[in-house]
Amino acid sequence: MQIDFDRICFRYPNSAGDLFNDLSLRIAAPGFHALFGPSGVGKTTLARMLTGAVAGFSGAIRTEGVRQVFYTYNLERLPGWSSVREHFAETTPAANRTRLEELIAAFGIEACVGARFNRLSMGQQNRTNLVRYLLQDFDVLIMDESLANVDELTREKIILKIKALFPERCFLYISHNVAEVARFCSQILILRGVSKAPQVVCVQGTDLAQGAVPPPERLERAMLEIVHAA
């Protein structure tokens, strides 16, 4: 499984300048990878190009072993006329229903599934929405600040569970949290903006797995490399 962005050029209509100019990068999937960088450098735009939601760019996006790409973000909403459990029942493919209860428990939303989505807190909504996507058939799942309203310890538990349950899938994690991407991601692609050369720098994270503890110096080095590159 591999994703290549090859010499991507893009400018939003009515924009004064390019967002990308001959941007090239490779995502060596599967695994947990990150798009990192300051606001406005195009992280979400690049991710949505991969889903086909953003067009009008030159260059090419080539994939190998990728059939289905989903994109989820932290402000996404579910319908409010049915309970969360009813929504899961309607949207989960039959072959994936055996995983439902395990994800509900791992994400700590047992007390939420009987309620309507609009009755949940922001953190509960984020977790519920992410479970919905994990129950689908996908090759790549883009998580755009998908756990932004979830506390740090719960985020860690969820990310480690996702990595343990789906080792053959590709996750593209968009976050502004330096420590988080350094700890949990294998490949961290740092977008620096069109005015800088190179426009993207790749840093290797510690790729933390369940039960593992990375050496502190390795984590610190990854964080320093991320900050310097950005």
Beta strands, then each sheet from edge to edge (+ up, - down):
strand 1: 2-10
strand 2: 20-28
strand 3: 31-36
strand 4: 58-64
strand 5: 69-73
strand 6: 140-144
strand 7: 170-174
strand 8: 187-191
strand 9: 200-204
sheet 1: 2+ 1- 4+
sheet 2: 5+ 6+ 7+ 3+ 8+ 9-
end
